[in-house]
Amino acid sequence: MSGRKVTGEVETEICRLYVEERLGTGQIGRRLHLSRTMVVRVLDRNGVGRDRSRTGLAVASAQTRQAVASLGGQSVPSANRMFSRDRELAVSSGRQSQMTDRDED
């Protein structure tokens, strides 16, 4: 793909997908069979300001974010989790969390 040029029509579509549909540069590249770098170059060339906070899970669908969140802690069996083994630690941690919440209000 080195040296590959895109038509004005494709450039317009890249900008539209980024601005209107809020797709990330990688998502646009996959959809249009272009490299992410090419998409970034087109956006820069067309003066489209890129939102660098829209990366990773920030641009993932709600379904994908939920799937990733549901994986939390699954790599450690519940019997080996710190709070499962030490009830007092869990209780004191909960108390500290509640005190911090009150301090922020």
Backbone as JSON, one array per atom type, in Angstrom:
{
  "sequence": "MSGRKVTGEVETEICRLYVEERLGTGQIGRRLHLSRTMVVRVLDRNGVGRDRSRTGLAVASAQTRQAVASLGGQSVPSANRMFSRDRELAVSSGRQSQMTDRDED",
  "N": [[0.8, -1.2, 0.0], [2.16, 1.13, 0.01], [2.66, 4.43, -1.13], [0.19, 4.54, -2.25], [-2.62, 6.27, -3.46], [-5.55, 8.11, -2.58], [-8.81, 8.8, -3.8], [-10.58, 11.93, -4.21], [-13.18, 11.5, -3.52], [-13.01, 9.33, -1.77], [-11.49, 10.5, 0.23], [-13.33, 12.39, 1.18], [-15.25, 10.65, 2.2], [-13.8, 9.42, 4.25], [-13.41, 11.59, 5.99], [-16.08, 12.15, 6.6], [-16.9, 9.76, 7.88], [-15.29, 9.9, 10.13], [-15.99, 12.35, 11.38], [-18.87, 12.56, 11.38], [-19.92, 9.93, 11.89], [-18.32, 9.25, 13.91], [-16.28, 7.32, 13.97], [-13.25, 5.59, 14.74], [-9.81, 6.0, 13.65], [-8.61, 3.55, 13.02], [-10.86, 1.91, 12.7], [-12.06, 3.1, 10.48], [-10.07, 2.67, 8.58], [-10.12, -0.16, 8.42], [-12.68, -0.52, 7.41], [-12.54, 0.71, 4.9], [-10.44, -0.52, 3.73], [-7.83, 0.5, 4.06], [-4.68, 1.67, 5.36], [-4.25, 2.57, 8.8], [-2.53, 4.69, 9.11], [-2.71, 5.95, 6.63], [-5.33, 6.89, 6.76], [-5.09, 8.72, 8.87], [-3.33, 10.56, 7.69], [-4.96, 11.56, 5.62], [-7.0, 12.79, 7.12], [-5.48, 14.76, 8.43], [-4.54, 16.21, 6.21], [-6.9, 17.3, 5.32], [-7.54, 19.04, 7.28], [-8.96, 18.14, 9.49], [-9.5, 18.12, 12.8], [-8.12, 15.91, 15.09], [-9.43, 13.89, 17.66], [-7.79, 12.85, 20.25], [-8.58, 11.42, 22.43], [-10.3, 9.55, 21.64], [-9.68, 6.67, 21.48], [-8.94, 3.15, 21.57], [-11.0, 1.56, 23.92], [-12.63, 3.74, 24.08], [-13.74, 4.27, 21.62], [-15.01, 1.98, 21.09], [-17.88, -0.13, 20.6], [-20.87, -0.09, 22.63], [-21.59, -2.66, 23.31], [-19.17, -4.07, 23.0], [-17.59, -2.78, 24.95], [-19.0, -3.58, 27.23], [-18.62, -6.34, 27.12], [-15.85, -6.51, 27.52], [-15.65, -5.36, 30.07], [-17.02, -7.27, 31.56], [-15.18, -9.25, 31.78], [-13.51, -8.66, 33.83], [-11.47, -9.61, 36.49], [-11.8, -12.33, 36.03], [-9.59, -13.87, 35.47], [-8.5, -14.73, 37.77], [-9.27, -17.24, 40.03], [-12.23, -17.21, 42.05], [-11.86, -18.1, 44.69], [-9.25, -17.47, 45.18], [-9.06, -14.75, 45.22], [-8.21, -11.68, 46.74], [-10.06, -10.34, 48.52], [-11.83, -12.4, 48.96], [-10.37, -14.14, 50.47], [-9.64, -12.7, 52.7], [-11.64, -11.41, 54.81], [-11.72, -9.27, 56.65], [-10.01, -7.41, 55.47], [-11.5, -6.74, 53.21], [-13.73, -5.54, 54.42], [-12.54, -3.34, 55.77], [-11.5, -1.98, 53.58], [-13.84, -1.27, 52.23], [-14.9, 0.49, 54.1], [-12.98, 2.54, 54.02], [-13.31, 3.41, 51.43], [-15.92, 4.44, 51.53], [-15.52, 6.54, 53.3], [-13.85, 8.17, 51.8], [-15.56, 8.82, 49.69], [-17.41, 10.4, 51.06], [-15.8, 12.53, 51.79], [-15.37, 13.76, 49.35], [-17.79, 14.86, 48.67]],
  "CA": [[0.0, 0.0, 0.0], [2.95, 2.35, 0.06], [2.49, 5.25, -2.3], [-1.19, 4.48, -2.73], [-3.35, 7.53, -3.32], [-7.0, 7.94, -2.49], [-9.53, 9.8, -4.58], [-11.26, 12.96, -3.43], [-14.41, 10.88, -3.0], [-12.63, 8.51, -0.61], [-11.1, 11.44, 1.28], [-14.57, 12.93, 1.73], [-15.88, 9.59, 2.99], [-13.0, 9.25, 5.46], [-13.74, 12.71, 6.88], [-17.47, 11.97, 7.05], [-16.94, 8.67, 8.86], [-14.64, 10.33, 11.37], [-16.7, 13.46, 12.02], [-20.3, 12.32, 11.58], [-20.2, 8.62, 12.52], [-17.42, 9.17, 15.05], [-15.47, 6.12, 13.94], [-11.83, 5.82, 14.95], [-9.0, 5.88, 12.43], [-8.45, 2.12, 12.72], [-12.14, 1.41, 12.21], [-12.23, 3.61, 9.12], [-9.11, 1.95, 7.75], [-10.61, -1.51, 8.17], [-13.88, -0.45, 6.57], [-12.2, 1.14, 3.54], [-9.25, -1.29, 3.32], [-6.69, 1.4, 4.06], [-3.94, 1.63, 6.62], [-4.61, 3.61, 9.77], [-1.66, 5.82, 8.8], [-3.29, 6.65, 5.48], [-6.52, 7.6, 7.25], [-4.6, 9.86, 9.65], [-2.8, 11.54, 6.73], [-6.09, 12.19, 4.94], [-7.63, 13.69, 8.08], [-4.58, 15.91, 8.62], [-4.51, 16.96, 4.96], [-8.18, 17.98, 5.18], [-7.72, 19.93, 8.42], [-9.89, 17.58, 10.48], [-8.84, 17.98, 14.1], [-8.34, 14.58, 15.64], [-9.67, 13.78, 19.09], [-6.91, 11.76, 20.68], [-9.2, 10.66, 23.51], [-11.15, 8.53, 21.02], [-8.87, 5.5, 21.14], [-9.23, 1.94, 22.33], [-12.4, 1.34, 24.32], [-13.42, 4.97, 23.93], [-14.46, 4.22, 20.35], [-15.65, 0.67, 20.95], [-19.33, -0.12, 20.78], [-21.3, -0.36, 24.01], [-21.57, -4.12, 23.48], [-17.78, -4.46, 23.18], [-17.17, -2.31, 26.27], [-19.63, -4.42, 28.24], [-17.96, -7.64, 27.08], [-14.54, -6.36, 28.15], [-15.87, -5.13, 31.51], [-17.47, -8.51, 32.21], [-14.02, -10.13, 31.96], [-12.75, -8.23, 35.0], [-11.27, -10.54, 37.59], [-12.02, -13.74, 35.69], [-8.34, -14.61, 35.35], [-8.17, -15.26, 39.1], [-10.43, -17.95, 40.61], [-12.8, -16.44, 43.16], [-11.29, -18.54, 45.97], [-7.91, -16.89, 45.34], [-9.13, -13.29, 45.23], [-7.8, -11.15, 48.05], [-11.19, -10.08, 49.41], [-12.45, -13.68, 49.33], [-9.52, -14.79, 51.48], [-9.46, -11.87, 53.89], [-12.87, -10.64, 55.0], [-11.42, -8.01, 57.34], [-9.45, -6.5, 54.47], [-12.63, -6.28, 52.39], [-14.54, -4.64, 55.24], [-11.81, -2.09, 55.99], [-11.41, -1.29, 52.3], [-15.15, -0.68, 52.0], [-15.03, 1.65, 54.98], [-12.11, 3.6, 53.51], [-13.95, 3.91, 50.21], [-17.07, 5.24, 51.94], [-15.01, 7.78, 53.9], [-13.35, 8.97, 50.69], [-16.74, 9.33, 49.0], [-17.99, 11.48, 51.86], [-14.88, 13.66, 51.75], [-15.47, 14.39, 48.04], [-19.09, 15.54, 48.54]],
  "C": [[0.85, 1.27, 0.0], [2.79, 3.11, -1.25], [1.07, 5.27, -2.86], [-1.88, 5.81, -2.48], [-4.83, 7.23, -3.25], [-7.65, 9.07, -3.28], [-10.16, 10.82, -3.64], [-12.52, 12.42, -2.8], [-14.12, 10.07, -1.74], [-12.21, 9.43, 0.55], [-12.34, 12.03, 1.96], [-15.24, 11.91, 2.64], [-15.12, 9.37, 4.29], [-13.36, 10.35, 6.47], [-15.15, 12.57, 7.44], [-17.56, 10.89, 8.12], [-16.35, 9.1, 10.19], [-15.48, 11.36, 12.11], [-18.14, 13.1, 12.35], [-20.59, 11.0, 12.3], [-19.3, 8.36, 13.71], [-16.66, 7.84, 15.14], [-14.01, 6.5, 14.17], [-11.06, 5.58, 13.67], [-8.79, 4.41, 12.04], [-9.72, 1.52, 12.15], [-12.38, 1.85, 10.77], [-11.31, 2.85, 8.17], [-9.59, 0.55, 7.42], [-11.8, -1.49, 7.22], [-13.53, -0.15, 5.11], [-10.95, 0.43, 2.99], [-8.04, -0.38, 3.1], [-5.94, 1.24, 5.36], [-4.42, 2.75, 7.53], [-3.8, 4.86, 9.48], [-2.21, 6.63, 7.64], [-4.51, 7.47, 5.91], [-6.1, 8.85, 8.01], [-4.08, 10.95, 8.72], [-3.92, 12.29, 6.03], [-6.77, 13.19, 5.87], [-6.79, 14.95, 8.29], [-4.59, 16.81, 7.39], [-5.79, 17.79, 4.78], [-8.51, 18.86, 6.39], [-8.73, 19.44, 9.45], [-9.12, 17.38, 11.78], [-9.16, 16.61, 14.68], [-8.47, 14.63, 17.14], [-8.89, 12.59, 19.61], [-7.49, 10.96, 21.84], [-10.06, 9.53, 22.95], [-10.3, 7.35, 20.54], [-9.31, 4.33, 21.99], [-10.7, 1.77, 22.65], [-13.26, 2.58, 24.18], [-14.22, 4.96, 22.63], [-15.15, 2.88, 20.13], [-17.16, 0.8, 21.17], [-19.66, -0.44, 22.24], [-21.25, -1.86, 24.3], [-20.14, -4.61, 23.74], [-17.27, -4.03, 24.55], [-17.74, -3.18, 27.37], [-18.96, -5.79, 28.29], [-16.6, -7.58, 27.76], [-14.7, -6.18, 29.66], [-16.27, -6.41, 32.23], [-16.32, -9.48, 32.44], [-13.23, -9.8, 33.23], [-12.69, -9.27, 36.1], [-11.42, -12.0, 37.25], [-10.73, -14.55, 35.59], [-7.91, -15.22, 36.69], [-9.41, -15.96, 39.66], [-10.93, -17.21, 41.85], [-12.22, -16.84, 44.52], [-9.92, -17.91, 46.24], [-7.92, -15.37, 45.38], [-8.91, -12.78, 46.65], [-8.98, -10.94, 48.99], [-11.91, -11.37, 49.8], [-11.67, -14.35, 50.45], [-9.45, -14.01, 52.77], [-10.66, -10.93, 54.06], [-12.62, -9.29, 55.66], [-10.84, -6.97, 56.38], [-10.56, -5.91, 53.6], [-13.46, -5.26, 53.15], [-13.82, -3.29, 55.41], [-11.67, -1.3, 54.69], [-12.73, -0.61, 51.95], [-15.36, 0.56, 52.85], [-14.2, 2.82, 54.47], [-12.73, 4.23, 52.26], [-15.12, 4.81, 50.55], [-16.61, 6.57, 52.54], [-14.5, 8.71, 52.81], [-14.5, 9.58, 49.91], [-17.36, 10.49, 49.74], [-17.12, 12.73, 51.79], [-15.01, 14.44, 50.43], [-16.76, 15.17, 47.89], [-19.08, 16.92, 49.1]]
}
